[in-house]
Amino acid sequence: MALSRKKWNTIIIIASAMMIAVLSFINQKTEHMPTDVMPLFDSNLPLKQLQISNQWFASSQHNWQCSNDVLNCQNWVDAWQNITVSAIQTEPVHRSIPIKITLVIGNIDQPQVWLLFVDEGLLQSPGFNWYVIPPSMRADLIPIVNVQSD
């Protein structure tokens, strides 16, 4: 049995309304910051340098410089300077392999090694404290690297 044009139009309208509702719901859950987020760095403890593997960025006289192979330097620096996190009281479930991040923070003498679990948006501090990064802030935390072919 073939559907009439009117029935097809009704199906298209209902499907479109359902899609808009689903996309609106997803946007509400990912766009807004949780109420308990706080900045990881501030004016008392500013980020001075960060290194992931061979990629790094560092502050030099209020300018930021990145390793030569990083293509998204300013976005990468901005993402880390403005990162906010929420503390987690218990160890969360994580399945991804962590990325070791070395941070040099102003007013702290020794560099700190943190672990970033990219897939889950988790950070683990050197003191084994856990933090979750809001989904909207995760996109630029990893540098885009220029891969040279030999």
N, C-alpha and C positions, 0 to 999 in steps of 0.2 A: 504494500500500500504506500503510495507516494504521499508526501506531506505537501500541503498547500503552501502557497507563498506566505500567507498570514501566519501559519504555524511555524514556518522557518524563521520569520521575523521575530516571533515571540521567543523562540529558542535562542536566537542570537542576542536579544535584549536581556534575557535572564542570565545567559552565560557571561555577558559583558558586566552586568551588575555584580555577579559573583566574583569575577576577576577583580573588579575595583575594590570590593570588600576585602578580599584576600590581600591585595597589594597595600591597602590602607592599614590593615592589621599588621603586616610585616613592617611597614614604615614606622608605625607607632612603637613597635618593640625594639627597633634598631636605631632610630634617629635620636631619640631623647636620652639624655644622660640620667643614670640612676641618681637618686637623691643623696646617696652616701659617698659620692666620688670626691676625691681630693687630688690636688696636683702632686705629682711625684717630686718636682723640683720647684723651688721658689727663690726669692731674692736673697734669702739667707743661705740657701744651699743650691746655688745655680749649677746647671750642667756645664762642664768645661770641655769634656772630651768623651767620645764613645767609640768603641771598636767592636766590630763583629767580624771574625775571621781576619782577612787582610783589608777589609774596608773600614774606614774610620772617618770621623769628622772632629774638628777641634776649633776652639775659639781663639782668634788671634786679633787682639786690639778691636774688639766688638764686631769683627767679621768672622764668618765661619768658612773654613776650608775643609774640603773632603779629599779623600784619596782620588787619584786621577781616573780610576775606572768607574766611579759612581756617577750615574747619569742624572739622578734626581736629588742632587745635593740639598737644595733649599727645602724641598718638601720633606726630605728625610730629617733634616735638622729641626724643622718646625714641628714635625710629628713628635719627636722626642722632647723638645722643649716644652710643648704644651700637653704632654701626656697626663691623663688623670687616671686614677685607679681606685678600686674599692677593695678594702681588706677582706680576706676570707679567714674565718677562724679555724677551719679544719682543712686538711690536705685534700684538694680536689682530685677528681679522676682526670688523668691525662694519659694520652696514648702516643702523642707525637714525641719525636726526639728533640730535646731542648737545644736551643742555640745559646752559646756562652757569650755574654755581653760584658765587656769591661767598661766601667764608668769611672770617670774622674769628675768628682764633684767639688765645687768650691767650698773652702773651710773644712774639708776632710783630707787628712794627710795622705792616706793610702788609697789607691784605686780599689774599686769594689767589683766583684764578679757576680753578676746576676744571671739567672737562667730565664730565657723567654721560650714559652711553649706557644708557637705561632698559631697552630690550628685551634687551640682552645682559648687563646687570648689571655694566657696566664703568665705572671712574673713571679719568680721566687728570689727573695733577697738572700744575701750572704748569711743572715740570721735565720734562714729557713722559714721566713714569713711569706705568706701567699697573697697575691693581689690579682684581681681580674681587671682587664682593660675593656672598656665599653666597645662594642662591635664597631661603632662609627669611627673609632680612633685607631683601628688596627691596620688599615690599608697601607700606610706609608712607613711602618716601623722597620721594614726590611729594605735595604737599598736595592735599586735597580742597577745592575752591573753590566758594563760593556764587556762582552765576551769576545776576545780576539781569537780568530781562527789561525792556526799555524799552517 
